[in-house]
Amino acid sequence: MDKKSGPIKNRFRLNNRIRAREVRLIDEEGAQVGIVSLRDALQRAEDRGIDLVEVAPNAVPPVCRLMDYGKFRYEQSKKEREARKNQKQTELKEVRLRPKTDDHDLDVKASQARRFLLVGDKVKFTVRFRGRELAHPDIGREMLEQLVEKLRDVAVVEQKPLMESRALFLVLSPNPKVLKALQKAQRAAQAAASLKEKASRQALTESETSETHETHETHEDAAMVEEVQQALALAETEAQDQDFEADSQDFEDEDDEDHESEADLQESEAEEDKATI
């Protein structure tokens, strides 16, 4: 922190240029510290390596804030440059007329001027006279008065009709109240469009998330079905194996019975032979 700061280029005093004995201090995070002595505030600033800036000199006691003043001034100048870059420069648009301009063409010229005024530009009406037309400047004045009446809701007269050489001039500027209301409406429309776009993006994200969830559930369902099918196939195989074992056992039992019948028959024949002998 440099206590011997150079000349201040704006309304802020900082560091040792602050004159009050006590100040209401705000720290660099924006939190209220309370009323402290100037010496204590300066010590806090020095300990943190930043500046003590008097932001509200007319308060009792003055309000001071701890901040990096160089960074603060850089950000402020950056914002000012952006504001100047985005600020529209007022232009002077010229609309030319002739004394012979009919009512329809006059309405067209008024509509053209209205568009210029609504975007913040000034409009200069010029009525040019030729030859004998110079003898009737009242025709030109009457035309300009009609234009003023047609544009009264969006414009104010900056320069009344003035005759110079062979031309009659009138300058209208945008009505500040109307222009301000229009700009406010445009900002509101932009904000509404931004909110709508944000809502649309959010809905799209939720839809994609839902589709992903449904796809995941579908995969889980398919896996479950496959497991059930495998279990059924396994159960069917085991049942077939059990049936085969049962059939094999029955066959073995029948075979044993056949062997026993043959043995009994042979034994009976042997007994008959003995009896015959």
Buried (B, 14 or more C-beta within 10 A) or exposed (E): BEEEBEEEEEEBBBBEBBEBEBBBBBBBEEEEBEEBEBEBBBEBBBEBEBBBBBBBBEEEBBBBBBBBBEEBEEEEEEEEEEEEEEEEEEEEBEBEBBBEBEEEEBEEBBEEBBEBBBEBBBBBBBBBBEEEBEEEBEBBBEBBEBBBEBBEEBBBBEEEBEBEEEBBBBBBBBBEEBBEEBEEEEEEEEEEEEEEEEEEEEEEEEEEEEEEEEEEEEEEEEEEEEEEEEEEEEEEEEEEEEEEEEEEEEEEEEEEEEEEEEEEEEEEEEEEEEEEE
